Amino acid sequence: MRIANLAAVIVASVALASAADNSLLIRNVTVHPITGPDMDNASVLVVDGKIEDVGRKLAPRAGARVIDGHGLQLYPGMINAATNVGLAEVEAVRDTVDLDEIGMFNPEIRAEVAFNPSSEHVPVVRAAGITSVLALPSGGERGGRGGAVSVITGQAALMHLDGWTWEDMAVRPSAVMDMLFPQIQSGGGRGLAALLAGGGGGRTFQEEERQYHEKLKQISTFLEDARRYEKAKASPTPDFRPDIRLEAMLPIIDGRKPLFVRAQRERMIKDAIAFADKEKVKIIIADPQEIGSTGALLKEHSIPVVLGKTMALPLHEDDPYDSAYTLPSEFYKAGVKFCFGTFDVEFARNVPFEAAQAVAFGLPHDEAMKALTINSASILGAGDQLGSIEKGKSADLILTDGDPMEARTNIKQMFIAGREVSLESRHTREYDKWMKRP
């Protein structure tokens, strides 16, 4: 009997400890669900890393941690929908940069496998209120190592910014397939981009155009090879051999994953839409730097967009000075679904401020917050997991003393999958060090 009683006590103690570890109640805060109206003096209950309930009169579970956030704001963690975080550390030190593989087609490359959980950039980005990033397997430069021009650069991964290993951090491994869409170099290909692409810097427009169409043909042939491979795999013969490159393309030709198509100019966007129609593949337009007449086309085809930096110079020298600032507003007015990314590592923490710049130039504030949260999650295929404060979603939360798009706002606490995450970074350590200088 004593043994049975002792066992019962142990079980109860373990259950209580489990509740304390896995349950959290944040109360007396203004909750910004993003997908619904704001709630004053509300609470959010978190159990086992997920949001269990949102309301005004929630009771904590036995042993749960309770945080009283009186006067503070609770937002879902923000998402940078295009970065090189975790894959690049110091640009000048090649051994710390795992981007831009050799070869035109590298669909088998998986960014999550190379993601460095110990990167110094992770806590720096986190401190700005960003809980997840899309890690891209390419910097987007046309002409990788040795002058090789990559078109399909590999599989980008949606990663949490907390965890011991890349397996812990992966939200959606291989979320999208990164693709640098071919382009005709302006000025007859006489610039640095043409030199990097191995063009010799002296090609005429006709030569550029011929190479452009040749590259499109090569891409179409590669997709056709993947379709043939799929058929051969369904009814394998004795001489069938697996091909990791073509295997990686199967989710693309089946429509299960989109191509993340880098297309900056109006003509490139139109060509990318025509290409997607012809090949029957899903696409996301990434880093467009002008909209031109593409808004209606994108809306008609339900193609979302990942916008790059708004705090940038105009694309053309005769463009208005604020063309980059107003671009998100133009996509919004066209009815195109969009989100924000920085397409780099060094300024990945600034994505909330890129959105804020757009608000100052016509983008509604609510739409900017959606673009940093639920739109990013939805476009990257994780709308049922991240991006809003709703029951059943991952408890990626930031507790702030103001609007997270304001530079003066402080992130007081952060939770990723229900775990409180340190907001310390090399920046805070340096600040503390020099503030204590004798």
Buried (B, 14 or more C-beta within 10 A) or exposed (E): EEEEEEEEEEEEEEEEEEBBBBBBBBBBBBBBBBBEEEBEEBBBBBBEBBBBEBEEEBEBBEBBBEBEBEEBBBBBBBBBBBBBBBBBBEBEEEEEBBBBBEBBBBBBBBBBBBBBBEBEBBBBBBBBBBBBBBBBBBBBBBBBEEEBBBBBBBBBBBBBBBBEEBEEBBBBBBBBBBBBBBBBBBEBBBBEBBBBBEBEBEBEEEBBEEBBEEBBEBBEEBBEBBBEBBEBBEEEEEEEEEBEBBBBBBBBBBEEBBBBBBBBBBBBBBBBBEBBEEBEBBBBBBBBBBBEEBBEBBBEEEBBBBBBBBEBEBBEEEEEEBBBBBBBBBBBEBEBBBBBBBBBBBBBBBBBBBBBBBBEBBBEEEBBBBBBBBBBBBBBBBBEBBBBBBEEBBBBBBBBBEBBBEEEBBBBBBBBBBBBBEBEBEEBEEEEEEEEEE
